[in-house]
């Protein structure tokens, strides 16, 4: 390689000397200028080759990803910041204030750093008895009647080794019959969804309905302890069998150490002398496990709960914002569909392809995009409009629209106007389908989804051919297209 490079250098030098000698006779200045220019070009070429060779041989740097929050608390705080930005976009002042109030409540809860423990389960599984036993005093009615706790009851709790503020909530029972029972169950589920730790209470083997309720909580990310209450009603072998079955059925969702057996309100025992002995509550296993979980996981549990609440509120805010945008976009579509109808009815287009193209207005696409925060220029709007127009033709939507409206209008319009009326109404109809399709496009962040444009257009065509819609559409078409044509119709010649 060295010898080859040396030969190349000598050849270049010899060539430059020959060029210089040939030009000196003409002009020494010209000779120096040409040789200098050639040398400069050679240096630039060599530098370029060296630069790109260096880039090629340089080891690749690892891809730098956006920095993720260092911990769950930071993730929760970031979600709250994004939520506030979403809330500011809500135009309905009442809805905006309600969402902002709830967002502030979540932020305040995060600032306080309180732990929320919710006791959750079926009616009369012993939830209130557990709360009473934990607090060491009567905090509610204890009885065997279903629905004893009809509203949530919240109490301050102190656990050894846990410095944070703790609140424990007794909830209404789930899986109760009747309208009132369903409403109480909904309240209980909402409280559980907003908790840091769920104490899920059963009084025997886990029923399928209880399993489904517990699974729905764990799937949303709730930390849960399963409490097998009323063990005093079972023999030792029965207790062991139920515990083993619970551990097996809940594996790996609930760890074995998170399933504890207690007797929060043991049954009274009649002694031989006729006296009645009331055993003390046996809840030490639950207290120990609660304290261990809250002590070791407390900060993460608070952050997880805040994160979950803020995400749920963010989802609700997005739904409100999506409804708001959809309403605005639909008004744009409604405006453009009748503008297009007027233009086409006054200047009928004989070619179906032109009718389809006219039905999709590029300016409409631009305005819909602006509603969804997507600033696209008119050229891009034209590209999208033409592309969708071709899809309308290729799927037979244009021909189908003409057939639908021909049948609907023939009974309402005179023969003189039928051709122009059908073209005008069809233009409005196709603009509507195109506009609704573009709403879906922008709702999905400028993508058509897995099924592509074809699937979206077909879905909109099916939605807009239903009888109840067609009746309303034909009524509007008569008022907006046909009646103006009638007014412009020349009077018949006098006899």
Residue pairs with C-beta under 8 A, 6 or more apart in sequence:
12 42
16 35
16 38
16 39
19 31
19 34
19 35
19 38
20 31
20 32
20 34
20 35
21 31
22 31
23 30
23 31
23 34
23 35
24 31
68 75
69 75
69 77
69 78
71 303
72 300
72 303
72 304
72 307
73 110
73 299
73 302
73 303
73 306
75 303
75 307
76 110
76 303
76 304
76 306
76 307
76 310
77 110
79 307
79 310
79 311
79 314
80 103
80 106
80 107
80 110
80 306
80 310
82 314
83 103
83 310
83 313
83 314
83 317
84 100
84 103
86 314
86 317
86 318
86 321
87 96
87 99
87 100
87 103
87 317
88 96
89 321
90 96
90 99
90 317
90 320
90 321
90 324
91 324
92 320
92 324
95 320
99 313
99 316
99 317
99 320
102 313
103 310
103 313
106 306
106 309
106 310
106 313
109 306
109 309
110 302
110 303
110 306
112 165
113 164
113 165
113 299
113 302
114 164
114 165
114 166
114 167
114 302
115 162
115 164
115 165
115 166
115 167
115 196
115 197
115 294
115 298
115 301
115 302
116 167
116 169
116 194
116 195
116 196
116 197
116 305
117 157
117 166
117 167
117 168
117 169
117 195
117 196
117 197
117 198
117 199
117 290
117 294
118 168
118 169
118 171
118 191
118 192
118 194
118 195
118 197
118 198
118 199
119 127
119 130
119 131
119 168
119 169
119 170
119 171
119 199
119 201
120 127
120 171
120 174
120 188
120 191
120 192
120 198
120 199
120 200
120 201
120 217
121 127
121 173
121 174
121 200
121 201
121 202
121 210
122 173
122 174
122 175
122 176
122 201
122 202
122 203
122 210
123 146
123 147
123 148
123 172
123 173
123 174
123 175
123 176
123 181
124 143
124 144
124 145
124 146
124 148
124 173
124 203
125 173
125 201
125 202
125 203
125 229
125 230
126 201
126 203
126 229
126 230
126 264
126 265
127 149
127 170
127 171
127 173
127 201
128 139
128 140
128 141
128 142
128 148
128 149
128 153
128 170
129 142
129 229
129 264
129 265
129 281
130 199
130 201
130 227
130 229
130 262
130 264
130 283
130 286
131 139
131 140
131 153
131 155
131 168
131 170
132 138
132 139
132 140
132 142
132 264
132 265
132 281
133 264
133 265
133 281
133 283
134 157
134 168
134 283
134 286
134 287
135 155
135 157
135 168
139 153
139 155
139 170
140 148
140 149
140 153
140 170
141 148
141 149
142 148
142 265
146 173
146 176
147 172
147 173
147 176
147 180
147 181
147 184
148 173
149 170
149 171
149 172
149 173
150 172
150 180
150 184
151 172
151 184
151 187
152 169
152 170
152 171
152 172
152 187
152 188
152 191
153 169
153 170
154 167
154 168
154 169
154 170
155 167
155 168
155 169
155 170
156 165
156 166
156 167
157 166
157 167
157 168
158 166
159 166
159 287
159 290
159 291
159 294
159 295
160 291
161 291
161 295
162 291
162 294
162 295
162 298
164 294
164 298
164 302
166 294
169 191
169 195
171 187
171 188
171 191
171 192
172 184
172 185
172 187
172 188
173 181
173 184
173 185
173 188
174 185
174 188
174 189
174 213
175 181
175 185
175 209
175 210
175 213
176 182
176 184
176 185
189 213
189 216
192 198
192 217
192 222
193 217
193 220
193 222
193 308
193 312
194 305
194 309
195 222
195 305
196 223
196 294
196 298
196 301
196 302
196 304
196 305
197 223
197 224
197 225
197 290
197 293
197 294
197 301
198 217
198 222
198 223
198 224
198 225
199 224
199 225
199 227
199 286
199 290
200 210
200 213
200 214
200 217
200 224
200 225
200 226
200 227
201 227
201 229
202 210
202 226
202 227
202 228
202 229
202 246
203 228
203 229
203 230
204 228
204 230
204 234
204 242
205 242
205 245
205 246
206 214
206 245
206 246
206 249
206 250
211 249
214 224
214 226
214 250
214 254
215 253
217 224
218 224
218 253
218 254
220 308
221 304
221 308
222 308
223 293
223 297
223 301
223 304
224 254
224 258
225 258
225 259
225 260
225 286
225 289
225 290
225 293
226 246
226 250
226 254
226 258
226 259
226 260
227 260
227 261
227 262
227 286
228 239
228 242
228 243
228 246
228 259
228 260
228 261
228 262
229 262
229 263
229 264
230 263
230 264
231 239
231 261
231 262
231 263
231 282
232 263
232 266
232 267
232 279
232 282
233 267
234 242
239 261
243 259
243 261
246 259
247 256
247 259
250 259
257 289
258 289
258 293
260 285
260 286
260 289
261 285
262 281
262 282
262 283
262 284
262 285
262 286
263 279
263 281
263 282
263 283
264 281
264 282
264 283
265 281
266 278
266 279
266 280
266 281
266 282
267 279
268 276
268 277
268 278
268 279
269 276
269 277
269 278
269 279
270 276
270 277
271 277
293 301
294 301
322 443
325 371
325 372
325 443
326 439
326 443
328 371
329 368
329 371
329 372
329 435
329 439
329 442
330 435
330 436
330 439
332 364
332 367
332 368
332 371
332 435
333 364
333 368
333 431
333 432
333 435
333 436
333 439
334 432
336 361
336 363
336 364
336 431
336 435
337 427
337 428
337 429
337 431
337 432
337 435
338 428
338 476
338 480
338 481
339 361
340 358
340 359
340 361
340 427
340 428
340 431
341 424
341 425
341 427
341 428
341 431
341 477
341 480
341 481
342 424
342 480
342 481
342 484
343 358
343 427
344 355
344 358
344 423
344 424
344 426
344 427
345 420
345 421
345 423
345 424
345 427
345 481
345 484
345 485
348 419
348 420
348 423
349 355
349 358
349 423
352 393
352 398
352 399
352 402
353 389
353 393
355 398
355 423
355 426
355 427
355 430
356 389
356 390
356 392
356 393
356 398
356 430
357 385
357 386
357 389
358 427
359 389
359 392
359 398
359 426
359 427
359 429
359 430
359 431
359 434
360 385
360 386
360 388
360 389
360 392
360 430
360 431
360 434
361 385
361 431
362 378
362 381
362 382
362 384
362 385
363 378
363 381
364 381
364 385
364 431
364 434
364 435
364 438
365 376
365 381
365 384
365 385
365 438
366 376
366 377
366 378
366 381
368 435
368 438
368 439
368 442
369 375
369 376
369 381
369 438
369 442
369 446
371 442
372 442
372 443
374 442
374 446
376 384
384 438
384 441
385 434
387 453
388 434
388 437
388 438
388 453
388 457
389 434
391 397
391 453
391 454
391 457
392 398
392 430
392 433
392 434
392 457
395 454
395 457
395 458
395 461
397 430
397 433
397 457
397 458
397 461
398 426
398 430
400 461
400 465
401 426
401 429
401 430
401 433
402 422
402 426
404 429
404 465
404 470
405 422
405 425
405 426
405 429
405 474
405 477
406 418
406 422
408 470
408 474
409 418
409 421
409 422
409 425
409 474
409 477
409 482
410 418
412 474
412 478
412 482
413 421
413 478
413 482
416 489
417 482
417 485
417 486
417 489
420 485
421 477
421 481
421 482
421 485
424 477
424 481
424 482
424 485
425 473
425 474
425 477
425 481
425 482
428 473
428 477
428 480
428 481
429 464
429 473
432 464
432 473
433 457
433 460
433 461
433 464
436 460
436 463
436 464
437 453
437 456
437 457
437 460
440 448
440 449
440 456
440 460
441 447
441 448
441 453
441 456
448 455
448 456
449 455
449 456
463 469
464 473
